[in-house]
Amino acid sequence: MLSASAAGLHAPVPTLGAEPGRLVLDLAGRRVELARAEAVRLRDAAAAEAGSSSAARDLSVLLDRVLARGHLLALRRGEVHTLTSIAAGLGLGELVARLAGPGG
């Protein structure tokens, strides 16, 4: 069963002000831009973990939707934690720092 977020209960909204080829994540009101290539790598890695992690499965669905629609994606704390873990596993240190935020 998909979580409320993966089921679309907090659907993406149109992205305003993002550079072409970039997606925007909303992390508790803080916006983080994500290169499309990063989003694809993260989605694929999350999908690879989907068999053992429902959080990774849900995140892969959300990332797939934002890639298809090019919208802003609002993530909850648990989803940010999963995304950060996957980004770290891929060696995306700069993204991990951006996800942590100022002073993080």
N, C-alpha and C positions, 0 to 999 in steps of 0.2 A: 504494500500500500504506500502511495506517495505521501509525503508530508504536505501540509497546507501550502507551503511555498512552491513545491514542485507541482502541485495540482493546479497552480495558477491563481491562488487566492490573493497573492500580491503580484499582480500582473505587471509586466514592463510598461513603462510610459515612454512617449517619444523623447529622444535625447536632444537636448538643446545645447548648442555651443561646443559639441565634441568635434575634434578634428576629423576629417575624412579618414576612414579606415580604422577608427578607434571607437571603442565602446566605453560606456560610463557605468561604473558600479556606485551605488549609493550605500554607504556604510554608516548607518545611524546619522544621516544628514550630511556626511562628509563624502564628497565625490572623488573617486579615483578613476582616472582614465586607464584603459587597458588596450594595448595593441591587439588587433584582430588575430594576429599570429599567436600571441600569448594566450588569448581566449581559446583558440583551437587546441593548442598544446594542453591547456588545463582541462578542457572538456574531454579530450582523448584519455588523459591520465585518470580523470575521475571515472570515466566509463570503464577503464581497465580495472579499477578498484570496486566497481559496482557489485560484483559478486559477493564481496565480503563486507561491504559497508553501504548501508542504506543512505547514509549522509552523502557519500560520494556519488551514489546513483542519482539522488535528488539534485545534487549540484551539477552533474553532467546534463541532466534534463534542462535545468535553468540556463546553463551556458549555451546549450544547443538552441534554445528559444531565442536568447539575445543575439546569437550569431545569425539566426535566420531573419530576425526582425530588425536588428540594429537599434534597439531601444535601451533606455536606462534600465538597469537591473538593481532593485533594492534587495540587499541581503541582510539576513538576521545574524545575530552573534554566532550561532552554531555553524551557519553556512560560511561565515567569514573564517572561522577557525578551520573548517575543512579545506577551504580554498587556500589558506595560508600554509597548511600542512602539505598540500599537494604541490603548491608553488615551491616550497622549500625542498621537497623531494626531487623536483625538476631542476634545482639549482638556480631558480629565479630569485636571487637574493635582493635585487633592486625592487622587485614587485613585493616581496615579503616586507621590506621596509616601508613601502608605500601603504600596504595594507595595515601595518602596525600604526601608522599615523605619526604625527609630530610627537617627538619624545618617546616613541614606542620602541 
